[in-house]
Amino acid sequence: MRKVNVGVLGYGFVQETFHLPSYKEIAEANVLAIAGRRKKRAEEVARKFGVKKVYSGDDFIEKACSDPEIDVIDIGLPNFLHRKAAEIAAENGKHIICEKPLARSVDDAKAMLDAVERYGVINCYAENQVFFPQTVRVKEMIENGAIGRVFWVRSREAHFGPHSAWFWNPELAGGGVLMDMGCHSVEVARYMIGKKPVEASAWSATLVHDTKAEDNSVALVRYEGGELGQAENSWAAHGGLDLRFEIYGSDGAIFIDTTRETGIRVFTVAPEEKVGYVVEKAEAKRGWMYPIWREHELYGYLPELQHFISCIGRDEKPRETFRDGYIVNCILDACYRSVKAGKWEKIVIE
């Protein structure tokens, strides 16, 4: 398979911690450029990962997307820039990988979907949690009938809040924790259930942080066969990242605990500087801990990007596309409408 030249938009947490380390391990991927508004920061990250080209300034998106050597644009930008970046990339004939959520609204998501379909580019929705090694294995077991008919999926993602200021502004992010983490949780449930979502009921509140956005949420999503997806999300939970899934079937149940069952348990009272990295959003490095290892792989980023690069190199449709991201936005839109209305709301998918 030919080498696929990647242009990376953004130099923040998701790119520096997950995408760029993953690309280093994918033989078919060649990160050709890093682009971001601040030149100094873009150059710093480019040096760290051995990337030759840097695009910066207010028009960094246009510059990267017009580079004739770039095959695919990887969008790891704040939510409010996703639509602009995707439309410009598609107009320039670039294939696209876009981080979750696809967009901050249904309208933006539909515009992005329309753009990639209009220009015929391969579009990849980067929902890493459906690429967890555990998630993929569990899906195989479900398809083989290991727990019978799946009727209830409970998913939980929680920590004490995001790392960048724009997340806390619902005008920029599209919402609070329901948008930021709920997009993960509802898509994992949809992936496991494998049917069409029809209606949603949700609760959200701001209970701990002084912010305009909700910091806690619960969403219930009903599927066409009566199955239920239950998503619990919080920006107010201490103890570092908490990722868990429970899948209940007519003949059994499956439990996944990504961050509390890492295979490593440590107890220490040593100085924190000697402990090193523990897990994403860790607040303390003393006492009992469950250190994560190869985070970019266990959180699904490496297998996700391997799959996307392979599909682009072979001109094949990926497992997760902008259509999937659009459906997630439709589900979340129904959830937010339910919060306001206090009742179940229909999920409208065009």
Secondary structure, 3 states (H helix, E strand, C coil): CCCEEEEEECCCHHHHHHHHHHHCCCCCEEEEEEECCCHHHHHHHHHHHCCCEEECCCCHHHHHHCCCCCCEEEECCCHHHHHHHHHHHHHCCCEEEEECCCCCCHHHHHHHHHHHHHHCCCEEEECHHHHCHHHHHHHHHHHCCCCCCEEEEEEEEECCCCCCHHHHCHHHHCCCHHHHCHHHHHHHHHHHHCCCEEEEEEEEECCCCCCCCCCEEEEEEEECCCCEEEEEEECCCCCCCEEEEEEEECCEEEEEECCCCCCCCEEECCCHHHHCCCCCCCCCCCEEECCCCCHHHHCCHHHHHHHHHHHHHHCCCCCCCHHHHHHHHHHHHHHHHHHHHCCCEECCCC
